[in-house]
Amino acid sequence: MTASPPTLNLVGAGRVGRTLAALWQAAGVFRLGDVLTRSPDSAQAAVAALGAGRPVSEPAAMRPAEVWLLATPDGALADTAHAWARRA
């Protein structure tokens, strides 16, 4: 019996975030968990495109995961990282 791969939560699901999540999921490296984007519609679209995951509309709704991918635009990355660090 093989263990389930670690869960990956995705914050920001643009081209880079979707591509990495899709590749890692296809290779069995991670199992996609929650997906948070700027809008609920784009989170739903990302989940549909990836064929996995759960769209969420706010950070507080995200479940625990072993790995978090912050895939926001470069200009927002520092603020996003600081906001998530304060949550920990």
PDB file with one MODEL, atoms N, CA, C and O in Angstrom:
MODEL        1
ATOM      1  N   MET A   1       0.838  -1.166   0.000  1.00  0.00           N
ATOM      2  CA  MET A   1       0.000   0.000   0.000  1.00  0.00           C
ATOM      3  C   MET A   1       0.887   1.234   0.000  1.00  0.00           C
ATOM      4  O   MET A   1       1.782   1.359   0.836  1.00  0.00           O
ATOM      5  N   THR A   2       0.640   2.154  -0.944  1.00  0.00           N
ATOM      6  CA  THR A   2       1.449   3.360  -1.021  1.00  0.00           C
ATOM      7  C   THR A   2       0.766   4.499  -0.283  1.00  0.00           C
ATOM      8  O   THR A   2      -0.460   4.578  -0.211  1.00  0.00           O
ATOM      9  N   ALA A   3       1.583   5.364   0.252  1.00  0.00           N
ATOM     10  CA  ALA A   3       1.060   6.519   0.986  1.00  0.00           C
ATOM     11  C   ALA A   3       0.565   7.562  -0.001  1.00  0.00           C
ATOM     12  O   ALA A   3       1.054   7.669  -1.126  1.00  0.00           O
ATOM     13  N   SER A   4      -0.410   8.320   0.448  1.00  0.00           N
ATOM     14  CA  SER A   4      -0.933   9.410  -0.365  1.00  0.00           C
ATOM     15  C   SER A   4       0.116  10.518  -0.439  1.00  0.00           C
ATOM     16  O   SER A   4       0.801  10.786   0.549  1.00  0.00           O
ATOM     17  N   PRO A   5       0.249  11.165  -1.601  1.00  0.00           N
ATOM     18  CA  PRO A   5       1.232  12.250  -1.677  1.00  0.00           C
ATOM     19  C   PRO A   5       0.824  13.417  -0.786  1.00  0.00           C
ATOM     20  O   PRO A   5      -0.349  13.556  -0.438  1.00  0.00           O
ATOM     21  N   PRO A   6       1.783  14.250  -0.419  1.00  0.00           N
ATOM     22  CA  PRO A   6       1.472  15.405   0.415  1.00  0.00           C
ATOM     23  C   PRO A   6       0.500  16.352  -0.303  1.00  0.00           C
ATOM     24  O   PRO A   6       0.437  16.395  -1.531  1.00  0.00           O
ATOM     25  N   THR A   7      -0.240  17.095   0.490  1.00  0.00           N
ATOM     26  CA  THR A   7      -1.200  18.048  -0.052  1.00  0.00           C
ATOM     27  C   THR A   7      -0.512  19.370  -0.367  1.00  0.00           C
ATOM     28  O   THR A   7       0.307  19.858   0.412  1.00  0.00           O
ATOM     29  N   LEU A   8      -0.856  19.943  -1.520  1.00  0.00           N
ATOM     30  CA  LEU A   8      -0.362  21.233  -1.958  1.00  0.00           C
ATOM     31  C   LEU A   8      -1.532  22.207  -2.014  1.00  0.00           C
ATOM     32  O   LEU A   8      -2.498  21.970  -2.739  1.00  0.00           O
ATOM     33  N   ASN A   9      -1.457  23.293  -1.262  1.00  0.00           N
ATOM     34  CA  ASN A   9      -2.430  24.385  -1.376  1.00  0.00           C
ATOM     35  C   ASN A   9      -1.842  25.446  -2.284  1.00  0.00           C
ATOM     36  O   ASN A   9      -0.656  25.764  -2.202  1.00  0.00           O
ATOM     37  N   LEU A  10      -2.680  25.990  -3.148  1.00  0.00           N
ATOM     38  CA  LEU A  10      -2.245  26.946  -4.154  1.00  0.00           C
ATOM     39  C   LEU A  10      -2.865  28.311  -3.891  1.00  0.00           C
ATOM     40  O   LEU A  10      -4.087  28.447  -3.836  1.00  0.00           O
ATOM     41  N   VAL A  11      -2.014  29.318  -3.729  1.00  0.00           N
ATOM     42  CA  VAL A  11      -2.462  30.702  -3.550  1.00  0.00           C
ATOM     43  C   VAL A  11      -2.017  31.458  -4.795  1.00  0.00           C
ATOM     44  O   VAL A  11      -0.835  31.755  -4.967  1.00  0.00           O
ATOM     45  N   GLY A  12      -2.970  31.763  -5.652  1.00  0.00           N
ATOM     46  CA  GLY A  12      -2.674  32.366  -6.949  1.00  0.00           C
ATOM     47  C   GLY A  12      -2.600  31.265  -7.980  1.00  0.00           C
ATOM     48  O   GLY A  12      -1.776  30.356  -7.872  1.00  0.00           O
ATOM     49  N   ALA A  13      -3.455  31.344  -8.974  1.00  0.00           N
ATOM     50  CA  ALA A  13      -3.505  30.257  -9.959  1.00  0.00           C
ATOM     51  C   ALA A  13      -3.413  30.790 -11.377  1.00  0.00           C
ATOM     52  O   ALA A  13      -4.229  30.465 -12.240  1.00  0.00           O
ATOM     53  N   GLY A  14      -2.401  31.616 -11.596  1.00  0.00           N
ATOM     54  CA  GLY A  14      -2.127  32.073 -12.954  1.00  0.00           C
ATOM     55  C   GLY A  14      -1.367  30.993 -13.703  1.00  0.00           C
ATOM     56  O   GLY A  14      -1.417  29.818 -13.339  1.00  0.00           O
ATOM     57  N   ARG A  15      -0.679  31.390 -14.728  1.00  0.00           N
ATOM     58  CA  ARG A  15       0.023  30.435 -15.589  1.00  0.00           C
ATOM     59  C   ARG A  15       1.047  29.597 -14.826  1.00  0.00           C
ATOM     60  O   ARG A  15       1.083  28.376 -14.978  1.00  0.00           O
ATOM     61  N   VAL A  16       1.868  30.233 -14.017  1.00  0.00           N
ATOM     62  CA  VAL A  16       2.909  29.493 -13.293  1.00  0.00           C
ATOM     63  C   VAL A  16       2.296  28.568 -12.250  1.00  0.00           C
ATOM     64  O   VAL A  16       2.650  27.391 -12.181  1.00  0.00           O
ATOM     65  N   GLY A  17       1.379  29.089 -11.438  1.00  0.00           N
ATOM     66  CA  GLY A  17       0.749  28.270 -10.405  1.00  0.00           C
ATOM     67  C   GLY A  17       0.028  27.067 -10.970  1.00  0.00           C
ATOM     68  O   GLY A  17       0.187  25.952 -10.473  1.00  0.00           O
ATOM     69  N   ARG A  18      -0.763  27.283 -12.006  1.00  0.00           N
ATOM     70  CA  ARG A  18      -1.490  26.160 -12.628  1.00  0.00           C
ATOM     71  C   ARG A  18      -0.544  25.144 -13.240  1.00  0.00           C
ATOM     72  O   ARG A  18      -0.740  23.937 -13.103  1.00  0.00           O
ATOM     73  N   THR A  19       0.488  25.642 -13.919  1.00  0.00           N
ATOM     74  CA  THR A  19       1.422  24.727 -14.581  1.00  0.00           C
ATOM     75  C   THR A  19       2.152  23.855 -13.564  1.00  0.00           C
ATOM     76  O   THR A  19       2.222  22.636 -13.725  1.00  0.00           O
ATOM     77  N   LEU A  20       2.692  24.474 -12.521  1.00  0.00           N
ATOM     78  CA  LEU A  20       3.404  23.689 -11.508  1.00  0.00           C
ATOM     79  C   LEU A  20       2.468  22.707 -10.807  1.00  0.00           C
ATOM     80  O   LEU A  20       2.818  21.543 -10.613  1.00  0.00           O
ATOM     81  N   ALA A  21       1.279  23.176 -10.429  1.00  0.00           N
ATOM     82  CA  ALA A  21       0.325  22.291  -9.757  1.00  0.00           C
ATOM     83  C   ALA A  21      -0.040  21.109 -10.654  1.00  0.00           C
ATOM     84  O   ALA A  21      -0.108  19.972 -10.187  1.00  0.00           O
ATOM     85  N   ALA A  22      -0.272  21.373 -11.924  1.00  0.00           N
ATOM     86  CA  ALA A  22      -0.643  20.295 -12.857  1.00  0.00           C
ATOM     87  C   ALA A  22       0.494  19.292 -13.029  1.00  0.00           C
ATOM     88  O   ALA A  22       0.263  18.083 -13.002  1.00  0.00           O
ATOM     89  N   LEU A  23       1.710  19.782 -13.205  1.00  0.00           N
ATOM     90  CA  LEU A  23       2.850  18.882 -13.393  1.00  0.00           C
ATOM     91  C   LEU A  23       3.121  18.041 -12.151  1.00  0.00           C
ATOM     92  O   LEU A  23       3.326  16.831 -12.246  1.00  0.00           O
ATOM     93  N   TRP A  24       3.120  18.684 -10.987  1.00  0.00           N
ATOM     94  CA  TRP A  24       3.380  17.949  -9.755  1.00  0.00           C
ATOM     95  C   TRP A  24       2.285  16.936  -9.465  1.00  0.00           C
ATOM     96  O   TRP A  24       2.560  15.830  -8.999  1.00  0.00           O
ATOM     97  N   GLN A  25       1.053  17.313  -9.740  1.00  0.00           N
ATOM     98  CA  GLN A  25      -0.054  16.399  -9.507  1.00  0.00           C
ATOM     99  C   GLN A  25       0.025  15.200 -10.462  1.00  0.00           C
ATOM    100  O   GLN A  25      -0.168  14.057 -10.046  1.00  0.00           O
ATOM    101  N   ALA A  26       0.309  15.468 -11.738  1.00  0.00           N
ATOM    102  CA  ALA A  26       0.409  14.390 -12.728  1.00  0.00           C
ATOM    103  C   ALA A  26       1.546  13.421 -12.392  1.00  0.00           C
ATOM    104  O   ALA A  26       1.446  12.222 -12.651  1.00  0.00           O
ATOM    105  N   ALA A  27       2.619  13.948 -11.817  1.00  0.00           N
ATOM    106  CA  ALA A  27       3.759  13.105 -11.456  1.00  0.00           C
ATOM    107  C   ALA A  27       3.575  12.415 -10.105  1.00  0.00           C
ATOM    108  O   ALA A  27       4.411  11.611  -9.695  1.00  0.00           O
ATOM    109  N   GLY A  28       2.478  12.733  -9.416  1.00  0.00           N
ATOM    110  CA  GLY A  28       2.229  12.114  -8.117  1.00  0.00           C
ATOM    111  C   GLY A  28       3.044  12.714  -6.993  1.00  0.00           C
ATOM    112  O   GLY A  28       3.136  12.126  -5.915  1.00  0.00           O
ATOM    113  N   VAL A  29       3.642  13.878  -7.224  1.00  0.00           N
ATOM    114  CA  VAL A  29       4.453  14.531  -6.211  1.00  0.00           C
ATOM    115  C   VAL A  29       3.574  15.127  -5.121  1.00  0.00           C
ATOM    116  O   VAL A  29       3.867  14.997  -3.932  1.00  0.00           O
ATOM    117  N   PHE A  30       2.484  15.787  -5.541  1.00  0.00           N
ATOM    118  CA  PHE A  30       1.546  16.410  -4.616  1.00  0.00           C
ATOM    119  C   PHE A  30       0.118  16.083  -5.027  1.00  0.00           C
ATOM    120  O   PHE A  30      -0.163  15.735  -6.174  1.00  0.00           O
ATOM    121  N   ARG A  31      -0.765  16.207  -4.057  1.00  0.00           N
ATOM    122  CA  ARG A  31      -2.214  16.126  -4.285  1.00  0.00           C
ATOM    123  C   ARG A  31      -2.735  17.530  -4.045  1.00  0.00           C
ATOM    124  O   ARG A  31      -2.492  18.106  -2.984  1.00  0.00           O
ATOM    125  N   LEU A  32      -3.451  18.093  -5.015  1.00  0.00           N
ATOM    126  CA  LEU A  32      -3.934  19.466  -4.901  1.00  0.00           C
ATOM    127  C   LEU A  32      -5.041  19.558  -3.870  1.00  0.00           C
ATOM    128  O   LEU A  32      -6.006  18.795  -3.892  1.00  0.00           O
ATOM    129  N   GLY A  33      -4.877  20.516  -2.966  1.00  0.00           N
ATOM    130  CA  GLY A  33      -5.872  20.758  -1.919  1.00  0.00           C
ATOM    131  C   GLY A  33      -6.723  21.960  -2.265  1.00  0.00           C
ATOM    132  O   GLY A  33      -7.540  21.907  -3.184  1.00  0.00           O
ATOM    133  N   ASP A  34      -6.535  23.040  -1.535  1.00  0.00           N
ATOM    134  CA  ASP A  34      -7.344  24.242  -1.723  1.00  0.00           C
ATOM    135  C   ASP A  34      -6.674  25.207  -2.686  1.00  0.00           C
ATOM    136  O   ASP A  34      -5.448  25.278  -2.779  1.00  0.00           O
ATOM    137  N   VAL A  35      -7.517  25.952  -3.404  1.00  0.00           N
ATOM    138  CA  VAL A  35      -7.041  26.932  -4.382  1.00  0.00           C
ATOM    139  C   VAL A  35      -7.679  28.275  -4.062  1.00  0.00           C
ATOM    140  O   VAL A  35      -8.904  28.397  -4.031  1.00  0.00           O
ATOM    141  N   LEU A  36      -6.849  29.278  -3.824  1.00  0.00           N
ATOM    142  CA  LEU A  36      -7.312  30.633  -3.524  1.00  0.00           C
ATOM    143  C   LEU A  36      -6.771  31.580  -4.577  1.00  0.00           C
ATOM    144  O   LEU A  36      -5.568  31.603  -4.837  1.00  0.00           O
ATOM    145  N   THR A  37      -7.656  32.362  -5.186  1.00  0.00           N
ATOM    146  CA  THR A  37      -7.256  33.364  -6.162  1.00  0.00           C
ATOM    147  C   THR A  37      -7.937  34.684  -5.812  1.00  0.00           C
ATOM    148  O   THR A  37      -8.593  34.792  -4.776  1.00  0.00           O
ATOM    149  N   ARG A  38      -7.784  35.672  -6.664  1.00  0.00           N
ATOM    150  CA  ARG A  38      -8.378  36.987  -6.399  1.00  0.00           C
ATOM    151  C   ARG A  38      -9.891  36.956  -6.371  1.00  0.00           C
ATOM    152  O   ARG A  38     -10.512  37.771  -5.689  1.00  0.00           O
ATOM    153  N   SER A  39     -10.494  36.036  -7.095  1.00  0.00           N
ATOM    154  CA  SER A  39     -11.959  35.971  -7.121  1.00  0.00           C
ATOM    155  C   SER A  39     -12.413  34.520  -7.063  1.00  0.00           C
ATOM    156  O   SER A  39     -11.696  33.623  -7.509  1.00  0.00           O
ATOM    157  N   PRO A  40     -13.608  34.286  -6.513  1.00  0.00           N
ATOM    158  CA  PRO A  40     -14.143  32.917  -6.475  1.00  0.00           C
ATOM    159  C   PRO A  40     -14.288  32.301  -7.873  1.00  0.00           C
ATOM    160  O   PRO A  40     -14.084  31.100  -8.051  1.00  0.00           O
ATOM    161  N   ASP A  41     -14.641  33.129  -8.855  1.00  0.00           N
ATOM    162  CA  ASP A  41     -14.788  32.600 -10.216  1.00  0.00           C
ATOM    163  C   ASP A  41     -13.466  32.090 -10.773  1.00  0.00           C
ATOM    164  O   ASP A  41     -13.428  31.041 -11.416  1.00  0.00           O
ATOM    165  N   SER A  42     -12.383  32.821 -10.533  1.00  0.00           N
ATOM    166  CA  SER A  42     -11.099  32.363 -11.059  1.00  0.00           C
ATOM    167  C   SER A  42     -10.585  31.144 -10.288  1.00  0.00           C
ATOM    168  O   SER A  42      -9.901  30.297 -10.862  1.00  0.00           O
ATOM    169  N   ALA A  43     -10.903  31.047  -9.006  1.00  0.00           N
ATOM    170  CA  ALA A  43     -10.540  29.838  -8.251  1.00  0.00           C
ATOM    171  C   ALA A  43     -11.289  28.632  -8.792  1.00  0.00           C
ATOM    172  O   ALA A  43     -10.715  27.552  -8.937  1.00  0.00           O
ATOM    173  N   GLN A  44     -12.567  28.813  -9.089  1.00  0.00           N
ATOM    174  CA  GLN A  44     -13.370  27.720  -9.666  1.00  0.00           C
ATOM    175  C   GLN A  44     -12.833  27.327 -11.037  1.00  0.00           C
ATOM    176  O   GLN A  44     -12.754  26.141 -11.357  1.00  0.00           O
ATOM    177  N   ALA A  45     -12.465  28.313 -11.845  1.00  0.00           N
ATOM    178  CA  ALA A  45     -11.911  28.026 -13.176  1.00  0.00           C
ATOM    179  C   ALA A  45     -10.589  27.266 -13.067  1.00  0.00           C
ATOM    180  O   ALA A  45     -10.330  26.357 -13.854  1.00  0.00           O
ATOM    181  N   ALA A  46      -9.757  27.634 -12.100  1.00  0.00           N
ATOM    182  CA  ALA A  46      -8.485  26.938 -11.908  1.00  0.00           C
ATOM    183  C   ALA A  46      -8.708  25.485 -11.512  1.00  0.00           C
ATOM    184  O   ALA A  46      -8.050  24.586 -12.035  1.00  0.00           O
ATOM    185  N   VAL A  47      -9.631  25.257 -10.592  1.00  0.00           N
ATOM    186  CA  VAL A  47      -9.935  23.893 -10.155  1.00  0.00           C
ATOM    187  C   VAL A  47     -10.475  23.070 -11.330  1.00  0.00           C
ATOM    188  O   VAL A  47     -10.116  21.905 -11.498  1.00  0.00           O
ATOM    189  N   ALA A  48     -11.337  23.687 -12.134  1.00  0.00           N
ATOM    190  CA  ALA A  48     -11.877  22.975 -13.302  1.00  0.00           C
ATOM    191  C   ALA A  48     -10.764  22.644 -14.292  1.00  0.00           C
ATOM    192  O   ALA A  48     -10.728  21.540 -14.835  1.00  0.00           O
ATOM    193  N   ALA A  49      -9.862  23.583 -14.530  1.00  0.00           N
ATOM    194  CA  ALA A  49      -8.767  23.352 -15.469  1.00  0.00           C
ATOM    195  C   ALA A  49      -7.803  22.281 -14.964  1.00  0.00           C
ATOM    196  O   ALA A  49      -7.275  21.494 -15.750  1.00  0.00           O
ATOM    197  N   LEU A  50      -7.576  22.253 -13.661  1.00  0.00           N
ATOM    198  CA  LEU A  50      -6.646  21.285 -13.074  1.00  0.00           C
ATOM    199  C   LEU A  50      -7.287  19.924 -12.827  1.00  0.00           C
ATOM    200  O   LEU A  50      -6.592  18.919 -12.678  1.00  0.00           O
ATOM    201  N   GLY A  51      -8.603  19.901 -12.785  1.00  0.00           N
ATOM    202  CA  GLY A  51      -9.301  18.636 -12.541  1.00  0.00           C
ATOM    203  C   GLY A  51      -9.168  18.145 -11.114  1.00  0.00           C
ATOM    204  O   GLY A  51      -9.360  16.960 -10.841  1.00  0.00           O
ATOM    205  N   ALA A  52      -8.842  19.047 -10.203  1.00  0.00           N
ATOM    206  CA  ALA A  52      -8.672  18.665  -8.803  1.00  0.00           C
ATOM    207  C   ALA A  52      -8.676  19.920  -7.958  1.00  0.00           C
ATOM    208  O   ALA A  52      -8.642  21.039  -8.470  1.00  0.00           O
ATOM    209  N   GLY A  53      -8.719  19.712  -6.660  1.00  0.00           N
ATOM    210  CA  GLY A  53      -8.658  20.827  -5.733  1.00  0.00           C
ATOM    211  C   GLY A  53     -10.029  21.302  -5.308  1.00  0.00           C
ATOM    212  O   GLY A  53     -11.056  20.828  -5.794  1.00  0.00           O
ATOM    213  N   ARG A  54     -10.020  22.255  -4.385  1.00  0.00           N
ATOM    214  CA  ARG A  54     -11.253  22.839  -3.862  1.00  0.00           C
ATOM    215  C   ARG A  54     -11.096  24.349  -3.887  1.00  0.00           C
ATOM    216  O   ARG A  54     -10.197  24.887  -3.239  1.00  0.00           O
ATOM    217  N   PRO A  55     -11.962  25.047  -4.630  1.00  0.00           N
ATOM    218  CA  PRO A  55     -11.846  26.508  -4.647  1.00  0.00           C
ATOM    219  C   PRO A  55     -12.301  27.099  -3.321  1.00  0.00           C
ATOM    220  O   PRO A  55     -13.292  26.652  -2.744  1.00  0.00           O
ATOM    221  N   VAL A  56     -11.583  28.095  -2.843  1.00  0.00           N
ATOM    222  CA  VAL A  56     -11.980  28.814  -1.637  1.00  0.00           C
ATOM    223  C   VAL A  56     -11.968  30.304  -1.944  1.00  0.00           C
ATOM    224  O   VAL A  56     -11.265  30.757  -2.848  1.00  0.00           O
ATOM    225  N   SER A  57     -12.752  31.060  -1.184  1.00  0.00           N
ATOM    226  CA  SER A  57     -12.882  32.482  -1.484  1.00  0.00           C
ATOM    227  C   SER A  57     -12.160  33.386  -0.491  1.00  0.00           C
ATOM    228  O   SER A  57     -12.105  34.601  -0.685  1.00  0.00           O
ATOM    229  N   GLU A  58     -11.606  32.802   0.571  1.00  0.00           N
ATOM    230  CA  GLU A  58     -10.871  33.621   1.542  1.00  0.00           C
ATOM    231  C   GLU A  58      -9.825  32.766   2.237  1.00  0.00           C
ATOM    232  O   GLU A  58      -9.993  31.553   2.365  1.00  0.00           O
ATOM    233  N   PRO A  59      -8.747  33.395   2.684  1.00  0.00           N
ATOM    234  CA  PRO A  59      -7.661  32.644   3.320  1.00  0.00           C
ATOM    235  C   PRO A  59      -8.113  31.814   4.521  1.00  0.00           C
ATOM    236  O   PRO A  59      -7.612  30.708   4.726  1.00  0.00           O
ATOM    237  N   ALA A  60      -9.036  32.322   5.303  1.00  0.00           N
ATOM    238  CA  ALA A  60      -9.480  31.604   6.506  1.00  0.00           C
ATOM    239  C   ALA A  60     -10.150  30.270   6.170  1.00  0.00           C
ATOM    240  O   ALA A  60     -10.238  29.393   7.029  1.00  0.00           O
ATOM    241  N   ALA A  61     -10.614  30.109   4.950  1.00  0.00           N
ATOM    242  CA  ALA A  61     -11.296  28.873   4.549  1.00  0.00           C
ATOM    243  C   ALA A  61     -10.323  27.777   4.122  1.00  0.00           C
ATOM    244  O   ALA A  61     -10.735  26.640   3.894  1.00  0.00           O
ATOM    245  N   MET A  62      -9.047  28.105   4.012  1.00  0.00           N
ATOM    246  CA  MET A  62      -8.084  27.113   3.536  1.00  0.00           C
ATOM    247  C   MET A  62      -7.753  26.108   4.639  1.00  0.00           C
ATOM    248  O   MET A  62      -7.533  26.463   5.797  1.00  0.00           O
ATOM    249  N   ARG A  63      -7.729  24.859   4.234  1.00  0.00           N
ATOM    250  CA  ARG A  63      -7.398  23.774   5.161  1.00  0.00           C
ATOM    251  C   ARG A  63      -5.880  23.615   5.255  1.00  0.00           C
ATOM    252  O   ARG A  63      -5.151  24.110   4.395  1.00  0.00           O
ATOM    253  N   PRO A  64      -5.409  22.938   6.279  1.00  0.00           N
ATOM    254  CA  PRO A  64      -3.963  22.697   6.401  1.00  0.00           C
ATOM    255  C   PRO A  64      -3.432  21.891   5.212  1.00  0.00           C
ATOM    256  O   PRO A  64      -4.155  21.099   4.607  1.00  0.00           O
ATOM    257  N   ALA A  65      -2.167  22.109   4.897  1.00  0.00           N
ATOM    258  CA  ALA A  65      -1.489  21.363   3.832  1.00  0.00           C
ATOM    259  C   ALA A  65      -0.014  21.264   4.194  1.00  0.00           C
ATOM    260  O   ALA A  65       0.511  22.082   4.949  1.00  0.00           O
ATOM    261  N   GLU A  66       0.637  20.264   3.652  1.00  0.00           N
ATOM    262  CA  GLU A  66       2.068  20.098   3.902  1.00  0.00           C
ATOM    263  C   GLU A  66       2.892  21.132   3.128  1.00  0.00           C
ATOM    264  O   GLU A  66       3.959  21.548   3.581  1.00  0.00           O
ATOM    265  N   VAL A  67       2.392  21.542   1.961  1.00  0.00           N
ATOM    266  CA  VAL A  67       3.125  22.471   1.105  1.00  0.00           C
ATOM    267  C   VAL A  67       2.171  23.567   0.626  1.00  0.00           C
ATOM    268  O   VAL A  67       1.017  23.304   0.287  1.00  0.00           O
ATOM    269  N   TRP A  68       2.677  24.789   0.607  1.00  0.00           N
ATOM    270  CA  TRP A  68       1.907  25.943   0.125  1.00  0.00           C
ATOM    271  C   TRP A  68       2.700  26.581  -1.005  1.00  0.00           C
ATOM    272  O   TRP A  68       3.883  26.883  -0.848  1.00  0.00           O
ATOM    273  N   LEU A  69       2.051  26.783  -2.140  1.00  0.00           N
ATOM    274  CA  LEU A  69       2.675  27.466  -3.264  1.00  0.00           C
ATOM    275  C   LEU A  69       2.056  28.849  -3.384  1.00  0.00           C
ATOM    276  O   LEU A  69       0.870  28.989  -3.681  1.00  0.00           O
ATOM    277  N   LEU A  70       2.883  29.879  -3.148  1.00  0.00           N
ATOM    278  CA  LEU A  70       2.438  31.255  -3.326  1.00  0.00           C
ATOM    279  C   LEU A  70       2.804  31.650  -4.755  1.00  0.00           C
ATOM    280  O   LEU A  70       3.961  31.955  -5.046  1.00  0.00           O
ATOM    281  N   ALA A  71       1.825  31.643  -5.632  1.00  0.00           N
ATOM    282  CA  ALA A  71       2.059  31.891  -7.053  1.00  0.00           C
ATOM    283  C   ALA A  71       1.332  33.163  -7.485  1.00  0.00           C
ATOM    284  O   ALA A  71       0.639  33.190  -8.503  1.00  0.00           O
ATOM    285  N   THR A  72       1.506  34.202  -6.695  1.00  0.00           N
ATOM    286  CA  THR A  72       0.892  35.485  -7.000  1.00  0.00           C
ATOM    287  C   THR A  72       1.798  36.260  -7.965  1.00  0.00           C
ATOM    288  O   THR A  72       2.950  35.877  -8.169  1.00  0.00           O
ATOM    289  N   PRO A  73       1.291  37.336  -8.555  1.00  0.00           N
ATOM    290  CA  PRO A  73       2.178  38.163  -9.395  1.00  0.00           C
ATOM    291  C   PRO A  73       3.378  38.656  -8.578  1.00  0.00           C
ATOM    292  O   PRO A  73       3.275  38.854  -7.367  1.00  0.00           O
ATOM    293  N   ASP A  74       4.496  38.848  -9.244  1.00  0.00           N
ATOM    294  CA  ASP A  74       5.727  39.248  -8.551  1.00  0.00           C
ATOM    295  C   ASP A  74       5.522  40.458  -7.648  1.00  0.00           C
ATOM    296  O   ASP A  74       6.054  40.497  -6.539  1.00  0.00           O
ATOM    297  N   GLY A  75       4.760  41.438  -8.106  1.00  0.00           N
ATOM    298  CA  GLY A  75       4.551  42.648  -7.332  1.00  0.00           C
ATOM    299  C   GLY A  75       3.778  42.435  -6.046  1.00  0.00           C
ATOM    300  O   GLY A  75       3.841  43.265  -5.139  1.00  0.00           O
ATOM    301  N   ALA A  76       3.057  41.345  -5.956  1.00  0.00           N
ATOM    302  CA  ALA A  76       2.250  41.052  -4.768  1.00  0.00           C
ATOM    303  C   ALA A  76       2.873  39.973  -3.887  1.00  0.00           C
ATOM    304  O   ALA A  76       2.357  39.684  -2.807  1.00  0.00           O
ATOM    305  N   LEU A  77       3.957  39.386  -4.329  1.00  0.00           N
ATOM    306  CA  LEU A  77       4.519  38.230  -3.624  1.00  0.00           C
ATOM    307  C   LEU A  77       4.980  38.564  -2.205  1.00  0.00           C
ATOM    308  O   LEU A  77       4.677  37.821  -1.272  1.00  0.00           O
ATOM    309  N   ALA A  78       5.697  39.654  -2.030  1.00  0.00           N
ATOM    310  CA  ALA A  78       6.197  39.991  -0.689  1.00  0.00           C
ATOM    311  C   ALA A  78       5.047  40.236   0.280  1.00  0.00           C
ATOM    312  O   ALA A  78       5.059  39.718   1.396  1.00  0.00           O
ATOM    313  N   ASP A  79       4.055  41.021  -0.134  1.00  0.00           N
ATOM    314  CA  ASP A  79       2.911  41.281   0.737  1.00  0.00           C
ATOM    315  C   ASP A  79       2.154  39.998   1.055  1.00  0.00           C
ATOM    316  O   ASP A  79       1.712  39.795   2.186  1.00  0.00           O
ATOM    317  N   THR A  80       2.005  39.133   0.054  1.00  0.00           N
ATOM    318  CA  THR A  80       1.311  37.860   0.269  1.00  0.00           C
ATOM    319  C   THR A  80       2.079  36.992   1.256  1.00  0.00           C
ATOM    320  O   THR A  80       1.484  36.414   2.165  1.00  0.00           O
ATOM    321  N   ALA A  81       3.373  36.898   1.087  1.00  0.00           N
ATOM    322  CA  ALA A  81       4.201  36.078   1.985  1.00  0.00           C
ATOM    323  C   ALA A  81       4.135  36.611   3.416  1.00  0.00           C
ATOM    324  O   ALA A  81       4.027  35.829   4.360  1.00  0.00           O
ATOM    325  N   HIS A  82       4.198  37.918   3.584  1.00  0.00           N
ATOM    326  CA  HIS A  82       4.120  38.502   4.926  1.00  0.00           C
ATOM    327  C   HIS A  82       2.753  38.240   5.556  1.00  0.00           C
ATOM    328  O   HIS A  82       2.663  37.922   6.742  1.00  0.00           O
ATOM    329  N   ALA A  83       1.699  38.371   4.769  1.00  0.00           N
ATOM    330  CA  ALA A  83       0.353  38.118   5.297  1.00  0.00           C
ATOM    331  C   ALA A  83       0.204  36.663   5.737  1.00  0.00           C
ATOM    332  O   ALA A  83      -0.387  36.396   6.783  1.00  0.00           O
ATOM    333  N   TRP A  84       0.728  35.722   4.956  1.00  0.00           N
ATOM    334  CA  TRP A  84       0.622  34.305   5.329  1.00  0.00           C
ATOM    335  C   TRP A  84       1.502  33.993   6.521  1.00  0.00           C
ATOM    336  O   TRP A  84       1.131  33.171   7.358  1.00  0.00           O
ATOM    337  N   ALA A  85       2.659  34.626   6.619  1.00  0.00           N
ATOM    338  CA  ALA A  85       3.545  34.391   7.763  1.00  0.00           C
ATOM    339  C   ALA A  85       2.882  34.850   9.061  1.00  0.00           C
ATOM    340  O   ALA A  85       3.056  34.211  10.099  1.00  0.00           O
ATOM    341  N   ARG A  86       2.131  35.938   9.018  1.00  0.00           N
ATOM    342  CA  ARG A  86       1.453  36.416  10.220  1.00  0.00           C
ATOM    343  C   ARG A  86       0.356  35.459  10.646  1.00  0.00           C
ATOM    344  O   ARG A  86       0.006  35.422  11.826  1.00  0.00           O
ATOM    345  N   ARG A  87      -0.188  34.695   9.736  1.00  0.00           N
ATOM    346  CA  ARG A  87      -1.232  33.726  10.066  1.00  0.00           C
ATOM    347  C   ARG A  87      -0.687  32.523  10.813  1.00  0.00           C
ATOM    348  O   ARG A  87      -1.400  31.888  11.589  1.00  0.00           O
ATOM    349  N   ALA A  88       0.571  32.215  10.578  1.00  0.00           N
ATOM    350  CA  ALA A  88       1.159  30.989  11.148  1.00  0.00           C
ATOM    351  C   ALA A  88       1.338  31.080  12.638  1.00  0.00           C
ATOM    352  O   ALA A  88       1.819  30.133  13.261  1.00  0.00           O
TER     353      ALA A  88
ENDMDL
END
